[in-house]
Amino acid sequence: MAAARTVYMACKSCNFITEQTVCPRCGGETTKDWQGMVAIADFEKSDIAKKMGITANGTYALKVR
């Protein structure tokens, strides 16, 4: 028997990746339509986090539709 596959969704507001239908970070709507991901371990030192406007560590989508 095959195990259930986890479906990851990205928030349309903050790009945070989650398994939930509502973003746990900002409460925004999530979607399955996203591409690429980046993991931020230290947002204060990360140039990518600064460029994307990320203010918390976590996993984020690069492009959300």
PyMOL Python script that loads the backbone (N, CA, C, O; Angstrom):
from pymol import cmd

cmd.read_pdbstr("""\
ATOM      1  N   MET A   1       0.839  -1.175   0.000  1.00  0.00           N
ATOM      2  CA  MET A   1       0.000   0.000   0.000  1.00  0.00           C
ATOM      3  C   MET A   1       0.888   1.244   0.000  1.00  0.00           C
ATOM      4  O   MET A   1       1.836   1.345   0.778  1.00  0.00           O
ATOM      5  N   ALA A   2       0.569   2.173  -0.874  1.00  0.00           N
ATOM      6  CA  ALA A   2       1.366   3.389  -1.011  1.00  0.00           C
ATOM      7  C   ALA A   2       1.024   4.390   0.092  1.00  0.00           C
ATOM      8  O   ALA A   2      -0.129   4.522   0.503  1.00  0.00           O
ATOM      9  N   ALA A   3       2.048   5.083   0.554  1.00  0.00           N
ATOM     10  CA  ALA A   3       1.848   6.109   1.576  1.00  0.00           C
ATOM     11  C   ALA A   3       1.262   7.361   0.936  1.00  0.00           C
ATOM     12  O   ALA A   3       1.515   7.645  -0.235  1.00  0.00           O
ATOM     13  N   ALA A   4       0.488   8.098   1.702  1.00  0.00           N
ATOM     14  CA  ALA A   4      -0.089   9.347   1.202  1.00  0.00           C
ATOM     15  C   ALA A   4       1.025  10.358   0.960  1.00  0.00           C
ATOM     16  O   ALA A   4       1.945  10.493   1.767  1.00  0.00           O
ATOM     17  N   ARG A   5       0.928  11.053  -0.146  1.00  0.00           N
ATOM     18  CA  ARG A   5       1.931  12.043  -0.516  1.00  0.00           C
ATOM     19  C   ARG A   5       1.572  13.391   0.097  1.00  0.00           C
ATOM     20  O   ARG A   5       0.425  13.829   0.018  1.00  0.00           O
ATOM     21  N   THR A   6       2.540  14.036   0.699  1.00  0.00           N
ATOM     22  CA  THR A   6       2.326  15.343   1.306  1.00  0.00           C
ATOM     23  C   THR A   6       2.240  16.409   0.216  1.00  0.00           C
ATOM     24  O   THR A   6       3.081  16.457  -0.682  1.00  0.00           O
ATOM     25  N   VAL A   7       1.231  17.251   0.299  1.00  0.00           N
ATOM     26  CA  VAL A   7       1.060  18.346  -0.657  1.00  0.00           C
ATOM     27  C   VAL A   7       1.472  19.643   0.035  1.00  0.00           C
ATOM     28  O   VAL A   7       0.871  20.052   1.028  1.00  0.00           O
ATOM     29  N   TYR A   8       2.495  20.272  -0.504  1.00  0.00           N
ATOM     30  CA  TYR A   8       2.964  21.537   0.051  1.00  0.00           C
ATOM     31  C   TYR A   8       2.304  22.684  -0.696  1.00  0.00           C
ATOM     32  O   TYR A   8       2.140  22.638  -1.915  1.00  0.00           O
ATOM     33  N   MET A   9       1.930  23.711   0.053  1.00  0.00           N
ATOM     34  CA  MET A   9       1.282  24.885  -0.514  1.00  0.00           C
ATOM     35  C   MET A   9       2.063  26.123  -0.096  1.00  0.00           C
ATOM     36  O   MET A   9       2.745  26.122   0.929  1.00  0.00           O
ATOM     37  N   ALA A  10       1.958  27.168  -0.889  1.00  0.00           N
ATOM     38  CA  ALA A  10       2.667  28.416  -0.596  1.00  0.00           C
ATOM     39  C   ALA A  10       1.670  29.540  -0.390  1.00  0.00           C
ATOM     40  O   ALA A  10       0.651  29.624  -1.076  1.00  0.00           O
ATOM     41  N   CYS A  11       1.978  30.391   0.554  1.00  0.00           N
ATOM     42  CA  CYS A  11       1.121  31.535   0.861  1.00  0.00           C
ATOM     43  C   CYS A  11       1.212  32.568  -0.267  1.00  0.00           C
ATOM     44  O   CYS A  11       2.299  32.887  -0.748  1.00  0.00           O
ATOM     45  N   LYS A  12       0.054  33.080  -0.675  1.00  0.00           N
ATOM     46  CA  LYS A  12       0.016  34.091  -1.733  1.00  0.00           C
ATOM     47  C   LYS A  12       0.513  35.448  -1.239  1.00  0.00           C
ATOM     48  O   LYS A  12       0.876  36.302  -2.047  1.00  0.00           O
ATOM     49  N   SER A  13       0.534  35.657   0.080  1.00  0.00           N
ATOM     50  CA  SER A  13       0.963  36.935   0.630  1.00  0.00           C
ATOM     51  C   SER A  13       2.445  36.971   0.980  1.00  0.00           C
ATOM     52  O   SER A  13       3.158  37.899   0.597  1.00  0.00           O
ATOM     53  N   CYS A  14       2.913  35.939   1.722  1.00  0.00           N
ATOM     54  CA  CYS A  14       4.298  35.987   2.226  1.00  0.00           C
ATOM     55  C   CYS A  14       5.208  34.897   1.656  1.00  0.00           C
ATOM     56  O   CYS A  14       6.390  34.848   1.999  1.00  0.00           O
ATOM     57  N   ASN A  15       4.681  34.021   0.791  1.00  0.00           N
ATOM     58  CA  ASN A  15       5.432  32.948   0.117  1.00  0.00           C
ATOM     59  C   ASN A  15       5.874  31.806   1.037  1.00  0.00           C
ATOM     60  O   ASN A  15       6.603  30.918   0.594  1.00  0.00           O
ATOM     61  N   PHE A  16       5.454  31.806   2.298  1.00  0.00           N
ATOM     62  CA  PHE A  16       5.829  30.744   3.229  1.00  0.00           C
ATOM     63  C   PHE A  16       5.233  29.418   2.764  1.00  0.00           C
ATOM     64  O   PHE A  16       4.068  29.367   2.370  1.00  0.00           O
ATOM     65  N   ILE A  17       6.027  28.342   2.808  1.00  0.00           N
ATOM     66  CA  ILE A  17       5.559  27.014   2.388  1.00  0.00           C
ATOM     67  C   ILE A  17       5.045  26.252   3.602  1.00  0.00           C
ATOM     68  O   ILE A  17       5.703  26.180   4.640  1.00  0.00           O
ATOM     69  N   THR A  18       3.842  25.683   3.442  1.00  0.00           N
ATOM     70  CA  THR A  18       3.172  24.966   4.514  1.00  0.00           C
ATOM     71  C   THR A  18       2.334  23.830   3.939  1.00  0.00           C
ATOM     72  O   THR A  18       2.150  23.749   2.725  1.00  0.00           O
ATOM     73  N   GLU A  19       1.829  22.960   4.795  1.00  0.00           N
ATOM     74  CA  GLU A  19       0.906  21.904   4.383  1.00  0.00           C
ATOM     75  C   GLU A  19      -0.544  22.338   4.617  1.00  0.00           C
ATOM     76  O   GLU A  19      -1.469  21.609   4.260  1.00  0.00           O
ATOM     77  N   GLN A  20      -0.747  23.494   5.200  1.00  0.00           N
ATOM     78  CA  GLN A  20      -2.073  23.968   5.576  1.00  0.00           C
ATOM     79  C   GLN A  20      -2.716  24.822   4.489  1.00  0.00           C
ATOM     80  O   GLN A  20      -2.022  25.345   3.617  1.00  0.00           O
ATOM     81  N   THR A  21      -4.037  24.964   4.538  1.00  0.00           N
ATOM     82  CA  THR A  21      -4.753  25.769   3.547  1.00  0.00           C
ATOM     83  C   THR A  21      -4.765  27.251   3.909  1.00  0.00           C
ATOM     84  O   THR A  21      -5.096  28.095   3.076  1.00  0.00           O
ATOM     85  N   VAL A  22      -4.402  27.564   5.150  1.00  0.00           N
ATOM     86  CA  VAL A  22      -4.259  28.957   5.604  1.00  0.00           C
ATOM     87  C   VAL A  22      -2.848  29.104   6.155  1.00  0.00           C
ATOM     88  O   VAL A  22      -2.385  28.250   6.911  1.00  0.00           O
ATOM     89  N   CYS A  23      -2.171  30.165   5.788  1.00  0.00           N
ATOM     90  CA  CYS A  23      -0.792  30.385   6.219  1.00  0.00           C
ATOM     91  C   CYS A  23      -0.702  30.560   7.740  1.00  0.00           C
ATOM     92  O   CYS A  23      -1.395  31.403   8.308  1.00  0.00           O
ATOM     93  N   PRO A  24       0.153  29.763   8.403  1.00  0.00           N
ATOM     94  CA  PRO A  24       0.313  29.918   9.852  1.00  0.00           C
ATOM     95  C   PRO A  24       1.098  31.174  10.244  1.00  0.00           C
ATOM     96  O   PRO A  24       1.050  31.597  11.399  1.00  0.00           O
ATOM     97  N   ARG A  25       1.816  31.768   9.295  1.00  0.00           N
ATOM     98  CA  ARG A  25       2.597  32.975   9.574  1.00  0.00           C
ATOM     99  C   ARG A  25       1.766  34.241   9.498  1.00  0.00           C
ATOM    100  O   ARG A  25       1.801  35.067  10.410  1.00  0.00           O
ATOM    101  N   CYS A  26       1.010  34.398   8.401  1.00  0.00           N
ATOM    102  CA  CYS A  26       0.300  35.672   8.202  1.00  0.00           C
ATOM    103  C   CYS A  26      -1.211  35.521   8.079  1.00  0.00           C
ATOM    104  O   CYS A  26      -1.931  36.520   8.058  1.00  0.00           O
ATOM    105  N   GLY A  27      -1.700  34.287   7.996  1.00  0.00           N
ATOM    106  CA  GLY A  27      -3.137  34.060   7.871  1.00  0.00           C
ATOM    107  C   GLY A  27      -3.655  34.183   6.453  1.00  0.00           C
ATOM    108  O   GLY A  27      -4.864  34.151   6.226  1.00  0.00           O
ATOM    109  N   GLY A  28      -2.738  34.326   5.486  1.00  0.00           N
ATOM    110  CA  GLY A  28      -3.131  34.482   4.085  1.00  0.00           C
ATOM    111  C   GLY A  28      -3.568  33.182   3.428  1.00  0.00           C
ATOM    112  O   GLY A  28      -3.391  32.099   3.986  1.00  0.00           O
ATOM    113  N   GLU A  29      -4.132  33.301   2.252  1.00  0.00           N
ATOM    114  CA  GLU A  29      -4.577  32.162   1.450  1.00  0.00           C
ATOM    115  C   GLU A  29      -3.371  31.450   0.855  1.00  0.00           C
ATOM    116  O   GLU A  29      -2.400  32.101   0.469  1.00  0.00           O
ATOM    117  N   THR A  30      -3.417  30.114   0.774  1.00  0.00           N
ATOM    118  CA  THR A  30      -2.326  29.352   0.173  1.00  0.00           C
ATOM    119  C   THR A  30      -2.774  28.728  -1.138  1.00  0.00           C
ATOM    120  O   THR A  30      -3.969  28.589  -1.396  1.00  0.00           O
ATOM    121  N   THR A  31      -1.805  28.354  -1.960  1.00  0.00           N
ATOM    122  CA  THR A  31      -2.068  27.758  -3.258  1.00  0.00           C
ATOM    123  C   THR A  31      -1.063  26.649  -3.548  1.00  0.00           C
ATOM    124  O   THR A  31       0.046  26.645  -3.015  1.00  0.00           O
ATOM    125  N   LYS A  32      -1.468  25.704  -4.405  1.00  0.00           N
ATOM    126  CA  LYS A  32      -0.565  24.637  -4.850  1.00  0.00           C
ATOM    127  C   LYS A  32       0.286  25.097  -6.035  1.00  0.00           C
ATOM    128  O   LYS A  32       1.220  24.404  -6.437  1.00  0.00           O
ATOM    129  N   ASP A  33      -0.035  26.256  -6.589  1.00  0.00           N
ATOM    130  CA  ASP A  33       0.619  26.760  -7.796  1.00  0.00           C
ATOM    131  C   ASP A  33       1.812  27.651  -7.437  1.00  0.00           C
ATOM    132  O   ASP A  33       1.692  28.875  -7.381  1.00  0.00           O
ATOM    133  N   TRP A  34       2.960  27.019  -7.195  1.00  0.00           N
ATOM    134  CA  TRP A  34       4.180  27.746  -6.846  1.00  0.00           C
ATOM    135  C   TRP A  34       5.385  27.022  -7.428  1.00  0.00           C
ATOM    136  O   TRP A  34       5.295  25.845  -7.777  1.00  0.00           O
ATOM    137  N   GLN A  35       6.516  27.723  -7.535  1.00  0.00           N
ATOM    138  CA  GLN A  35       7.735  27.140  -8.096  1.00  0.00           C
ATOM    139  C   GLN A  35       8.947  27.551  -7.283  1.00  0.00           C
ATOM    140  O   GLN A  35       9.012  28.664  -6.761  1.00  0.00           O
ATOM    141  N   GLY A  36       9.903  26.643  -7.180  1.00  0.00           N
ATOM    142  CA  GLY A  36      11.171  26.907  -6.520  1.00  0.00           C
ATOM    143  C   GLY A  36      11.020  27.136  -5.032  1.00  0.00           C
ATOM    144  O   GLY A  36       9.978  27.593  -4.563  1.00  0.00           O
ATOM    145  N   MET A  37      12.066  26.815  -4.294  1.00  0.00           N
ATOM    146  CA  MET A  37      12.025  27.067  -2.856  1.00  0.00           C
ATOM    147  C   MET A  37      13.387  27.459  -2.346  1.00  0.00           C
ATOM    148  O   MET A  37      14.419  27.098  -2.912  1.00  0.00           O
ATOM    149  N   VAL A  38      13.363  28.210  -1.256  1.00  0.00           N
ATOM    150  CA  VAL A  38      14.588  28.629  -0.593  1.00  0.00           C
ATOM    151  C   VAL A  38      14.370  28.442   0.908  1.00  0.00           C
ATOM    152  O   VAL A  38      13.314  28.784   1.441  1.00  0.00           O
ATOM    153  N   ALA A  39      15.376  27.899   1.575  1.00  0.00           N
ATOM    154  CA  ALA A  39      15.320  27.728   3.030  1.00  0.00           C
ATOM    155  C   ALA A  39      16.183  28.816   3.663  1.00  0.00           C
ATOM    156  O   ALA A  39      17.371  28.935   3.364  1.00  0.00           O
ATOM    157  N   ILE A  40      15.579  29.596   4.530  1.00  0.00           N
ATOM    158  CA  ILE A  40      16.278  30.684   5.208  1.00  0.00           C
ATOM    159  C   ILE A  40      16.558  30.253   6.643  1.00  0.00           C
ATOM    160  O   ILE A  40      15.633  30.001   7.416  1.00  0.00           O
ATOM    161  N   ALA A  41      17.847  30.171   6.996  1.00  0.00           N
ATOM    162  CA  ALA A  41      18.252  29.744   8.337  1.00  0.00           C
ATOM    163  C   ALA A  41      18.537  30.935   9.252  1.00  0.00           C
ATOM    164  O   ALA A  41      18.351  30.848  10.465  1.00  0.00           O
ATOM    165  N   ASP A  42      18.990  32.047   8.669  1.00  0.00           N
ATOM    166  CA  ASP A  42      19.282  33.244   9.468  1.00  0.00           C
ATOM    167  C   ASP A  42      18.891  34.466   8.632  1.00  0.00           C
ATOM    168  O   ASP A  42      19.712  35.016   7.898  1.00  0.00           O
ATOM    169  N   PHE A  43      17.637  34.876   8.754  1.00  0.00           N
ATOM    170  CA  PHE A  43      17.124  35.945   7.893  1.00  0.00           C
ATOM    171  C   PHE A  43      17.841  37.277   8.104  1.00  0.00           C
ATOM    172  O   PHE A  43      17.883  38.102   7.191  1.00  0.00           O
ATOM    173  N   GLU A  44      18.396  37.496   9.270  1.00  0.00           N
ATOM    174  CA  GLU A  44      19.080  38.769   9.537  1.00  0.00           C
ATOM    175  C   GLU A  44      20.378  38.907   8.754  1.00  0.00           C
ATOM    176  O   GLU A  44      20.789  40.023   8.435  1.00  0.00           O
ATOM    177  N   LYS A  45      21.035  37.783   8.437  1.00  0.00           N
ATOM    178  CA  LYS A  45      22.301  37.816   7.699  1.00  0.00           C
ATOM    179  C   LYS A  45      22.140  37.455   6.216  1.00  0.00           C
ATOM    180  O   LYS A  45      23.091  37.587   5.446  1.00  0.00           O
ATOM    181  N   SER A  46      20.966  37.008   5.816  1.00  0.00           N
ATOM    182  CA  SER A  46      20.738  36.524   4.460  1.00  0.00           C
ATOM    183  C   SER A  46      20.421  37.658   3.485  1.00  0.00           C
ATOM    184  O   SER A  46      19.467  38.410   3.683  1.00  0.00           O
ATOM    185  N   ASP A  47      21.227  37.771   2.441  1.00  0.00           N
ATOM    186  CA  ASP A  47      20.954  38.760   1.393  1.00  0.00           C
ATOM    187  C   ASP A  47      19.694  38.384   0.613  1.00  0.00           C
ATOM    188  O   ASP A  47      18.939  39.263   0.197  1.00  0.00           O
ATOM    189  N   ILE A  48      19.466  37.096   0.414  1.00  0.00           N
ATOM    190  CA  ILE A  48      18.269  36.630  -0.304  1.00  0.00           C
ATOM    191  C   ILE A  48      17.018  37.002   0.489  1.00  0.00           C
ATOM    192  O   ILE A  48      16.036  37.478  -0.082  1.00  0.00           O
ATOM    193  N   ALA A  49      17.055  36.784   1.811  1.00  0.00           N
ATOM    194  CA  ALA A  49      15.909  37.139   2.657  1.00  0.00           C
ATOM    195  C   ALA A  49      15.629  38.632   2.578  1.00  0.00           C
ATOM    196  O   ALA A  49      14.470  39.039   2.497  1.00  0.00           O
ATOM    197  N   LYS A  50      16.660  39.443   2.599  1.00  0.00           N
ATOM    198  CA  LYS A  50      16.474  40.892   2.502  1.00  0.00           C
ATOM    199  C   LYS A  50      15.849  41.267   1.160  1.00  0.00           C
ATOM    200  O   LYS A  50      14.951  42.107   1.106  1.00  0.00           O
ATOM    201  N   LYS A  51      16.316  40.656   0.089  1.00  0.00           N
ATOM    202  CA  LYS A  51      15.814  40.949  -1.251  1.00  0.00           C
ATOM    203  C   LYS A  51      14.346  40.538  -1.407  1.00  0.00           C
ATOM    204  O   LYS A  51      13.573  41.207  -2.092  1.00  0.00           O
ATOM    205  N   MET A  52      13.969  39.408  -0.750  1.00  0.00           N
ATOM    206  CA  MET A  52      12.596  38.908  -0.834  1.00  0.00           C
ATOM    207  C   MET A  52      11.678  39.522   0.223  1.00  0.00           C
ATOM    208  O   MET A  52      10.467  39.306   0.183  1.00  0.00           O
ATOM    209  N   GLY A  53      12.236  40.284   1.166  1.00  0.00           N
ATOM    210  CA  GLY A  53      11.431  40.893   2.217  1.00  0.00           C
ATOM    211  C   GLY A  53      11.032  39.908   3.310  1.00  0.00           C
ATOM    212  O   GLY A  53      10.001  40.090   3.958  1.00  0.00           O
ATOM    213  N   ILE A  54      11.837  38.863   3.522  1.00  0.00           N
ATOM    214  CA  ILE A  54      11.548  37.832   4.513  1.00  0.00           C
ATOM    215  C   ILE A  54      12.059  38.284   5.876  1.00  0.00           C
ATOM    216  O   ILE A  54      13.199  38.731   6.010  1.00  0.00           O
ATOM    217  N   THR A  55      11.188  38.160   6.896  1.00  0.00           N
ATOM    218  CA  THR A  55      11.549  38.625   8.232  1.00  0.00           C
ATOM    219  C   THR A  55      11.479  37.509   9.279  1.00  0.00           C
ATOM    220  O   THR A  55      11.415  37.784  10.477  1.00  0.00           O
ATOM    221  N   ALA A  56      11.493  36.239   8.823  1.00  0.00           N
ATOM    222  CA  ALA A  56      11.492  35.097   9.744  1.00  0.00           C
ATOM    223  C   ALA A  56      12.130  33.909   9.045  1.00  0.00           C
ATOM    224  O   ALA A  56      12.012  33.768   7.827  1.00  0.00           O
ATOM    225  N   ASN A  57      12.807  33.051   9.803  1.00  0.00           N
ATOM    226  CA  ASN A  57      13.403  31.853   9.231  1.00  0.00           C
ATOM    227  C   ASN A  57      12.320  30.884   8.778  1.00  0.00           C
ATOM    228  O   ASN A  57      11.221  30.873   9.333  1.00  0.00           O
ATOM    229  N   GLY A  58      12.625  30.074   7.774  1.00  0.00           N
ATOM    230  CA  GLY A  58      11.666  29.091   7.280  1.00  0.00           C
ATOM    231  C   GLY A  58      11.928  28.762   5.825  1.00  0.00           C
ATOM    232  O   GLY A  58      12.962  29.131   5.268  1.00  0.00           O
ATOM    233  N   THR A  59      10.982  28.064   5.212  1.00  0.00           N
ATOM    234  CA  THR A  59      11.070  27.667   3.808  1.00  0.00           C
ATOM    235  C   THR A  59      10.053  28.478   3.013  1.00  0.00           C
ATOM    236  O   THR A  59       8.880  28.547   3.378  1.00  0.00           O
ATOM    237  N   TYR A  60      10.512  29.090   1.925  1.00  0.00           N
ATOM    238  CA  TYR A  60       9.682  29.992   1.141  1.00  0.00           C
ATOM    239  C   TYR A  60       9.721  29.629  -0.342  1.00  0.00           C
ATOM    240  O   TYR A  60      10.726  29.126  -0.845  1.00  0.00           O
ATOM    241  N   ALA A  61       8.612  29.893  -1.031  1.00  0.00           N
ATOM    242  CA  ALA A  61       8.536  29.698  -2.474  1.00  0.00           C
ATOM    243  C   ALA A  61       9.160  30.902  -3.177  1.00  0.00           C
ATOM    244  O   ALA A  61       9.043  32.035  -2.712  1.00  0.00           O
ATOM    245  N   LEU A  62       9.816  30.643  -4.292  1.00  0.00           N
ATOM    246  CA  LEU A  62      10.400  31.734  -5.070  1.00  0.00           C
ATOM    247  C   LEU A  62       9.361  32.433  -5.936  1.00  0.00           C
ATOM    248  O   LEU A  62       9.429  33.645  -6.145  1.00  0.00           O
ATOM    249  N   LYS A  63       8.385  31.652  -6.445  1.00  0.00           N
ATOM    250  CA  LYS A  63       7.351  32.218  -7.310  1.00  0.00           C
ATOM    251  C   LYS A  63       6.004  31.619  -6.930  1.00  0.00           C
ATOM    252  O   LYS A  63       5.858  30.397  -6.906  1.00  0.00           O
ATOM    253  N   VAL A  64       5.028  32.454  -6.637  1.00  0.00           N
ATOM    254  CA  VAL A  64       3.676  32.013  -6.280  1.00  0.00           C
ATOM    255  C   VAL A  64       2.705  32.670  -7.228  1.00  0.00           C
ATOM    256  O   VAL A  64       2.792  33.868  -7.495  1.00  0.00           O
ATOM    257  N   ARG A  65       1.770  31.874  -7.741  1.00  0.00           N
ATOM    258  CA  ARG A  65       0.760  32.411  -8.667  1.00  0.00           C
ATOM    259  C   ARG A  65      -0.586  32.500  -7.994  1.00  0.00           C
ATOM    260  O   ARG A  65      -1.559  32.929  -8.614  1.00  0.00           O
TER     261      ARG A  65
END
""", "prot")
cmd.dss("prot")
cmd.show_as("cartoon", "prot")
cmd.util.cbc("prot")
cmd.orient("prot")
